[in-house]
Amino acid sequence: MGYVVGPSSRWGQGLGSAIARLAVDCGFATLQLEAIDAAAAESNEHSIRILVGLGMTETAEQGLETYLGTPALTRSFSLSRGGWLRGRSGGRC
């Protein structure tokens, strides 16, 4: 899963969380996925907070990527269909 909210003047308004929640809801409800995986640079605290807020569990570290021009460790996350059903807030796509 990936999402980009920009320019930075739009950050902090809950758009990333809303986009990510819709993507997860559609992935499970419409596409009938069994799991959804995502990754974020360790230094991208906002994206990590979004992924954790979705109920995703950290699964592994993938290596280095460049985030805002700086090498950063990549953290991987996953959410199963069962985890989504347990934490579902009634969202629909």
HUDA-V898294 format. One record per run of one state. SS is the DSSP state (helix for helix, strand for strand, loop for the rest). FROM is the first residue (numbers start at 0). TO is the last residue. If there is no record, write none. Layout:
ss->SS from->FROM to->TO
ss->SS from->FROM to->TO
This chain:
ss->loop from->0 to->6
ss->helix from->7 to->9
ss->loop from->10 to->13
ss->helix from->14 to->28
ss->loop from->29 to->33
ss->strand from->34 to->40
ss->loop from->41 to->43
ss->helix from->44 to->52
ss->loop from->53 to->55
ss->strand from->56 to->66
ss->loop from->67 to->68
ss->strand from->69 to->79
ss->helix from->80 to->86
ss->loop from->87 to->92
